[in-house]
Amino acid sequence: MSEVRFTLSLEDAVSALSIAPYFPFPRVIPVRQQVTSTEAGGCHSVISFESDPRRAPVCGGCGKRAGAIHSTATRRVTDLPLAHARVELVIPHRKVRCRRCGVRGERHEFLSPYRRLTQRCERAIADLCRVLPVKQVAAHFGLDWHTVKAIDKRRLEREVGTPCYDDLRLLAVDEIAVHK
C-alpha cells in the first residue's frame, strides 16, 4: 500500500502531482490517496477529501447557506474508475443547523442523498445500460447486479415515465415452457 499527498496550488502543479482537476467538486478538496493492489491485478484507490474552509456548508433541505455545523462524519462513495483502478471517495459529511429546516445533512451537488455512487458514476452506468445487458455493466464496474438494475430502472422512469395499467383488461402470454 502506498500513500500519496497531493498539492492543490497552481504554482507547483507542473512539479508536483495534482488530481484536483479530476474532482471538481464544490466545497471539498482532495488531500490524500491510498492505493492498494487487488488479487485480480487491478488497483483500488481511496481518495480522502476535506471540507474547503473557504466555502460555507449548504443545507440539504432548502439549499441555502447554513448557519452553523452541528456534527461531522465521513461518507464513502464509489466514483468512476481511473484507468484500471477502482476509485472510492471519502467525503466529509457535515450535519448543519439551518434556520429554516433545523439540523440537516450538508448538500453535495455531486452526490444523491442516501446513495453510494457519485452522480457522474450513475450517469455512466445508465448510459452503458442503453447498449449492454445489466449483468455485463455490473461486471464492468465491479458492482452488484441489483445496484445496476436500480440505476437503469431510475433512468427508464425519468425518460419514459411510469406505465399506467388502469385500462388494462387482458394479459396474454405468448409462450409457455413446460420443461426447461
Disulfide bonds with the S-S distance in Angstrom:
none
